[in-house]
Amino acid sequence: MDGARAGGRRHPASRLAALAVTLAGAAPAPAATFAFLHGVPGDYVGGGVDRRLDGAFTASADVGHVRVDASGSGHTASFDFAAPDGQALAPGAYENAAAMPSAGVPGLSVVVDGRGCAGITGRFTVLDAAYDGGGALVSFGASFEQHCDGGPALTGLLRYHAGDAACATNGAPCDDGDACTQSSACQGGVCAGTDPAACPGAEACRTGPSCDPLTGGCLAGTPKPDGLACAEPETCAAAGTCRAGVCEATPLGNCWDGNACTDDVCVPGPQCEHPRIAGSCWTLEGTTTFTATVRGATCSCSQRFRGVLALRDDGRFAMPGGVANCPNGAQVVVPDEVGTWTREGGRLALRTTNLAELTSANGACASAPLRVKGYRTTLKVLRHGNRLRGRHVERDHVVGQPITLGVSARFRGVPGSGLPKAKKPKASCGRILSNCLLDKLS
């Protein structure tokens, strides 16, 4: 995540001799060095699956070309990026790429586990290309889209020593270039991400979704083989078979009762049962204050809210989502917030495991992707166990815009049933903040 973004000097365009220097030995890669590959069915090179490599990395470079070889989790990959016409490879978008660079055509080649392709079409964006005073590459980052012989796309992200240049002091903020980590800080000269976001578990006919380190969103899991036996117990579906990632089974009913404080169980019959969770259920009420800052102008807005918190004895929690009223008048469904809780002294700390999903929904409402820079919820159950107090603090950045968003909420809770009374929606704070900033900047 973003901290203090490290800058870098571009390679001097006048330097024509190839540097061909080895930039790292075959040693375990630091936390800010990784490669992510997102494959879809029919993609020959990627094999149609998602992979994250963070093992051994080596890299070499000359004026207009960077090559990185990576390994991890039993797989290998190589990445070649080249600017057209012998130009310096610098940050920016490179369209209409081919396997070999030529006049006006940039070069792109990604090989996975020895599977490569000569008939490559695609594009890539160099996100970071920092050089030292002698012109040697210090850090590199690129996203890419590659098609083999006109087939489905293999997409991904490569980061090499992202944020390391800023790490002169342990604990200093840095940017590891990974939108799937909720924070990052310097450790031993390396920019290390912490508190990684988690995506939902695997579906009946798909592998578990992967977090996209470029956007922080969850990518759909890879379809499991057709013909595999499957069942959808949450919808009381009878046994069926997988086809194109979908469980083809006859639904026998949906057991979900919309209550976070009950378990939804399908029992033979079939019929649904909704036993109370093992834990506590709370009805929450409080006030959320939103702030938006851009180029020195700050606006704020507060509004009341009502919600539900389910604290399970096994260390899990859930807070049901809802419908958000967006500044443009549209509505976006916000998913339930789920995760785990731990004791920190006399308080409980909530750690959200589907933050990427929540951020994606909030970004859709804001009509711009968001990057979370801080997200923390703590609460305390008072003496006799019949009252609760809590606080939530959040800080977001609008990707590509100089806008910082802050969220601060204080709330109280009492034991409840899990189904709060409906509350009439009020004017969207997002719309109020948007109008306020327009007035201040006009």
C-alpha positions in Angstrom: 0.0 0.0 0.0 1.0 3.6 -0.4 3.3 5.2 2.1 6.0 7.6 1.0 6.4 6.8 -2.8 10.0 6.4 -3.8 11.1 8.3 -6.9 13.8 7.3 -9.4 15.8 8.9 -12.2 15.2 7.7 -15.7 17.9 5.9 -17.7 19.8 8.6 -19.7 18.6 8.4 -23.3 22.1 9.1 -24.6 23.5 5.9 -23.1 23.7 3.4 -26.0 25.9 0.7 -24.6 24.2 -2.3 -23.1 24.5 -2.5 -19.4 23.7 -6.3 -19.2 24.2 -6.2 -15.5 22.9 -8.8 -13.0 20.7 -7.0 -10.6 20.0 -9.7 -8.1 21.2 -13.2 -7.3 19.0 -16.2 -7.1 18.0 -15.7 -3.5 14.6 -15.4 -1.8 12.9 -12.3 -3.1 12.1 -9.5 -0.7 8.5 -8.7 0.1 8.3 -5.9 -2.5 9.4 -8.3 -5.3 6.7 -10.6 -6.8 4.9 -11.6 -9.9 1.2 -12.3 -10.3 -0.3 -14.1 -13.3 -4.0 -14.2 -14.0 -5.0 -16.9 -16.5 -8.4 -17.8 -18.0 -9.5 -21.1 -19.7 -7.9 -21.4 -23.1 -4.8 -19.4 -22.2 -1.9 -21.6 -23.3 1.0 -19.8 -21.6 -0.6 -19.3 -18.2 -2.5 -22.6 -18.2 -5.8 -20.9 -17.3 -4.9 -20.5 -13.6 -3.8 -17.7 -11.2 -0.3 -17.8 -9.8 1.7 -15.6 -7.5 5.5 -16.1 -7.6 7.6 -14.6 -4.8 10.6 -16.9 -4.6 13.9 -16.4 -6.4 14.2 -13.4 -8.8 17.0 -12.4 -11.2 17.0 -9.4 -13.5 19.1 -7.8 -16.2 18.7 -4.7 -18.3 20.0 -2.5 -21.1 18.9 0.9 -22.5 15.5 -0.3 -23.9 15.0 -3.8 -22.5 14.3 -5.4 -19.1 14.2 -9.1 -18.4 13.2 -10.7 -15.1 13.3 -14.4 -14.3 11.1 -15.5 -11.4 10.2 -18.7 -9.5 8.0 -19.8 -6.6 5.6 -22.5 -5.5 7.1 -25.0 -7.9 6.7 -22.7 -11.0 8.9 -20.5 -13.1 8.3 -17.5 -15.4 10.3 -15.1 -17.4 9.3 -11.5 -18.4 10.7 -9.5 -21.2 9.7 -5.9 -21.9 11.3 -3.7 -24.6 10.7 -0.2 -25.9 10.4 0.3 -29.7 13.1 1.8 -31.8 15.9 1.4 -29.2 14.3 4.0 -26.9 14.8 3.9 -23.2 12.3 1.8 -21.4 10.5 4.4 -19.2 7.2 4.6 -17.3 4.2 4.8 -19.6 1.8 2.7 -21.8 3.2 0.6 -24.6 0.4 -0.5 -27.0 0.4 -3.1 -29.9 3.3 -5.1 -28.5 4.7 -8.1 -30.3 7.2 -10.9 -29.4 10.1 -8.9 -30.9 10.5 -5.1 -30.8 10.8 -3.3 -34.1 10.1 0.1 -35.7 7.3 1.6 -33.7 6.5 -1.8 -32.1 7.3 -2.5 -28.4 8.4 -6.0 -27.3 6.6 -8.3 -24.8 7.1 -11.9 -23.9 5.9 -13.8 -20.9 6.9 -17.5 -20.6 5.4 -19.7 -17.8 6.9 -23.1 -16.9 8.6 -23.2 -20.3 5.4 -22.4 -22.3 6.0 -19.5 -24.6 4.6 -18.2 -27.9 6.0 -16.5 -31.0 2.6 -15.1 -32.2 2.2 -12.6 -29.4 0.0 -9.5 -29.4 -0.7 -7.4 -26.4 0.2 -4.3 -24.4 2.0 -3.4 -21.2 2.4 -0.4 -18.9 5.6 0.4 -17.2 4.7 1.6 -13.7 8.2 2.1 -12.3 11.6 2.2 -13.9 14.1 3.8 -11.5 17.8 4.0 -12.2 20.8 4.9 -10.1 23.4 7.6 -11.0 25.3 5.2 -13.2 22.2 4.3 -15.2 21.7 0.9 -13.7 18.1 -0.3 -12.9 17.2 0.0 -9.3 13.5 -1.0 -9.3 10.9 -1.9 -11.9 7.2 -2.5 -12.2 4.9 -3.4 -15.1 1.4 -4.6 -15.7 0.7 -6.6 -18.9 -1.8 -8.3 -21.2 -0.5 -10.9 -23.6 -2.4 -13.0 -26.2 -0.9 -16.1 -27.8 -1.9 -16.6 -31.4 -5.1 -14.6 -30.9 -6.2 -16.7 -27.9 -7.5 -15.6 -24.4 -5.5 -13.0 -22.4 -2.8 -13.7 -19.8 -2.7 -10.7 -17.6 -0.6 -9.9 -14.6 1.7 -7.6 -12.6 5.5 -7.7 -12.0 7.2 -5.8 -9.2 10.9 -5.8 -8.6 12.3 -4.0 -5.5 9.2 -1.8 -5.3 9.6 0.8 -2.6 13.0 -0.5 -1.4 14.8 2.8 -2.4 12.8 4.7 0.2 13.9 2.3 3.0 16.7 4.0 4.8 15.0 3.7 8.2 13.2 0.7 9.8 9.6 1.4 10.3 9.4 4.2 7.7 6.4 4.1 5.4 6.9 2.9 1.9 4.9 1.6 -1.1 5.3 -2.1 -1.9 3.3 -1.7 -5.1 0.8 -4.4 -3.9 -2.8 -3.3 -3.6 -3.5 -6.6 -1.8 -1.6 -5.5 1.3 -3.3 -3.0 3.7 -0.1 -1.4 4.8 3.7 -1.5 4.2 6.8 -0.4 6.1 10.6 -0.6 5.8 12.3 -3.6 7.3 16.0 -4.1 6.9 16.1 -2.0 3.8 13.2 -3.8 2.2 9.6 -2.4 1.7 7.5 -5.2 3.3 3.7 -5.4 3.0 1.6 -6.5 5.9 -2.0 -7.5 6.7 -2.9 -8.9 3.3 -6.4 -8.7 2.1 -8.3 -12.0 1.8 -10.9 -13.1 -0.9 -13.9 -15.4 -0.3 -13.3 -19.1 -0.2 -13.6 -21.5 -3.1 -17.0 -22.2 -4.7 -18.3 -25.6 -5.5 -17.0 -25.5 -9.1 -14.3 -22.8 -8.9 -11.0 -22.5 -7.0 -10.8 -19.7 -4.5 -10.7 -16.2 -5.9 -7.3 -14.4 -6.1 -6.6 -10.8 -5.0 -5.4 -8.7 -7.9 -2.3 -6.8 -6.6 -2.9 -4.0 -9.2 -6.4 -3.1 -8.1 -6.9 -4.9 -4.8 -10.1 -6.5 -6.1 -10.9 -10.2 -6.1 -10.6 -12.1 -9.4 -13.0 -15.0 -10.1 -11.5 -18.3 -9.3 -10.5 -20.8 -12.0 -13.3 -23.2 -13.1 -12.8 -26.8 -11.9 -12.9 -29.6 -14.5 -16.2 -30.3 -16.1 -18.0 -33.4 -14.8 -16.6 -33.1 -11.3 -19.3 -33.9 -8.6 -20.5 -30.9 -6.8 -23.2 -29.6 -4.4 -24.3 -26.2 -3.1 -25.2 -26.8 0.6 -26.0 -23.1 1.3 -28.9 -23.3 -1.2 -29.9 -26.9 -0.3 -28.9 -28.0 -3.8 -28.9 -31.7 -4.6 -25.7 -33.3 -5.9 -24.8 -32.3 -9.4 -21.8 -31.9 -11.8 -19.6 -29.0 -12.7 -19.8 -27.4 -16.1 -17.9 -24.2 -17.1 -17.4 -23.3 -13.5 -21.1 -23.7 -12.5 -22.6 -26.4 -10.4 -25.5 -27.8 -12.4 -27.7 -29.1 -9.6 -31.3 -28.8 -8.8 -31.9 -26.2 -6.1 -34.1 -27.4 -3.3 -34.5 -24.0 -1.6 -32.4 -21.2 -0.2 -31.7 -21.4 3.5 -30.4 -17.9 4.0 -32.7 -15.9 6.3 -30.8 -12.6 6.1 -29.8 -12.7 9.8 -26.1 -12.6 10.6 -26.8 -13.9 14.1 -28.2 -17.3 13.0 -26.6 -20.2 11.2 -28.4 -21.3 8.0 -28.5 -25.1 7.8 -30.1 -27.4 5.3 -31.2 -30.7 6.8 -32.6 -33.8 5.2 -36.2 -33.4 4.1 -35.0 -31.0 2.8 -35.7 -28.1 5.1 -33.9 -25.2 6.6 -33.0 -24.6 10.2 -31.7 -21.3 11.7 -30.1 -22.0 15.1 -28.7 -19.0 17.0 -24.9 -18.6 16.5 -22.5 -19.7 19.3 -21.5 -16.2 20.4 -23.1 -12.8 20.9 -25.3 -10.6 18.7 -25.3 -6.8 19.0 -27.5 -4.0 17.6 -25.3 -1.0 16.8 -26.1 2.7 16.6 -23.6 5.5 16.0 -22.3 8.4 13.9 -19.9 8.3 11.0 -18.0 11.4 10.0 -16.6 11.5 6.4 -13.9 13.9 5.3 -12.4 14.6 1.9 -9.3 16.5 1.2 -8.0 17.7 -2.2 -5.3 20.3 -2.8 -5.6 21.8 0.6 -9.4 22.0 0.6 -11.3 19.9 3.2 -14.9 19.1 3.5 -16.7 16.9 6.1 -20.1 15.3 6.6 -21.6 13.3 9.4 -24.6 10.9 9.5 -26.2 8.4 11.8 -26.2 4.7 11.1 -27.7 1.5 12.5 -26.3 -2.0 12.0 -25.7 -5.4 13.4 -22.5 -7.1 14.7 -22.3 -10.9 15.2 -19.3 -12.0 17.4 -18.8 -15.8 17.2 -17.1 -17.7 20.0 -14.7 -19.2 17.4 -13.2 -15.8 16.7 -15.2 -14.8 13.6 -17.4 -11.8 13.2 -19.9 -10.5 10.6 -21.5 -7.1 9.9 -24.3 -7.2 7.3 -23.8 -4.9 4.3 -26.6 -3.0 2.5 -27.3 -0.6 -0.3 -25.1 2.5 -0.6 -26.5 5.7 -2.1 -23.8 7.0 -4.5 -23.0 10.7 -5.3 -24.2 10.1 -8.9 -27.6 9.0 -7.8 -26.9 5.3 -8.4 -27.0 2.6 -5.7 -24.4 -0.1 -5.1 -24.8 -3.2 -3.0 -22.1 -3.3 -0.3 -21.2 -6.9 0.8 -21.3 -8.1 4.3 -18.1 -7.3 6.2 -16.6 -10.5 7.7 -13.3 -11.4 9.4 -11.8 -12.4 12.7 -11.5 -10.8 16.1 -8.8 -11.0 18.7 -8.3 -9.6 22.2 -5.9 -6.7 22.6 -5.8 -5.9 26.3 -9.3 -5.0 27.5 -10.5 -4.5 23.9 -11.5 -6.5 20.9 -9.8 -5.8 17.5 -11.6 -6.7 14.3 -9.6 -7.7 11.3 -11.6 -7.6 8.1 -10.8 -10.5 5.6 -12.8 -9.3 2.7 -11.5 -5.7 2.6 -10.8 -6.0 -1.2 -14.5 -6.7 -1.8 -15.6 -3.8 0.3 -13.1 -1.4 -1.3 -14.2 -2.5 -4.8 -17.9 -1.7 -3.9 -17.0 1.6 -2.4 -14.8 2.4 -5.4 -17.7 1.6 -7.8 -19.9 4.0 -5.8 -17.2 6.7 -6.0 -16.8 6.1 -9.7 -13.0 5.7 -9.1 -10.8 2.9 -7.7 -9.8 3.4 -4.0 -6.6 2.3 -2.2 -6.9 1.7 1.5 -4.1 3.3 3.6 -5.5 2.5 7.0 -8.5 0.4 8.3 -9.0 -0.4 12.0 -12.0 -1.2 14.2 -11.9 -1.8 17.9 -14.5 -2.2 20.6 -15.0 -2.9 24.2 -17.8 -4.9 25.9 -18.7 -3.1 29.2 -18.8 -4.5 32.6 -22.0 -6.5 32.8 -21.8 -7.7 29.2 -25.0 -5.8 28.2 -23.3 -2.7 26.6 -20.7 -2.2 23.9 -18.7 0.7 22.7 -16.6 0.9 19.6 -14.7 3.0 17.1 -13.7 2.6 13.4 -11.0 4.7 11.6 -10.3 4.5 7.9 -8.2 6.4 5.4 -8.5 5.9 1.6 -6.8 7.4 -1.4 -8.6 7.9 -4.8 -6.3 6.2 -7.3 -5.0 8.6 -9.9 -6.4 11.7 -8.2 -5.1 13.9 -5.3 -8.0 13.1 -3.1 -7.7 11.6 0.4 -10.8 10.3 2.2 -11.2 9.8 5.9 -13.8 7.9 7.8 -14.3 8.0 11.6 -17.1 6.3 13.4 -18.1 5.9 17.0 -20.9 3.5 18.0 -22.6 1.8 20.9 -24.3 -1.5 21.0 -26.9 -3.5 23.0 -27.8 -7.2 22.7 -30.1 -7.7 19.8 -31.8 -10.2 17.5 -29.7 -9.5 14.4 -32.5 -7.9 12.5 -32.5 -4.1 13.2 -35.4 -1.9 12.4 -35.3 -0.4 9.0 -34.0 3.2 8.8 -35.1 5.7 6.2 -32.0 6.5 4.0 -30.8 10.1 4.2 -28.9 12.2 1.7 -25.7 10.6 0.6 -22.6 12.1 2.4 -20.7 11.3 -0.8 -22.9 13.7 -2.8 -22.6 16.4 0.0 -18.8 16.1 0.0 -18.6 16.2 -3.8 -20.7 19.4 -4.0 -18.6 20.9 -1.1 -15.3 20.3 -2.8 -16.6 21.7 -6.1 -17.6 24.9 -4.3 -14.2 25.2 -2.5 -12.2 24.6 -5.7 -14.3 26.8 -8.0 
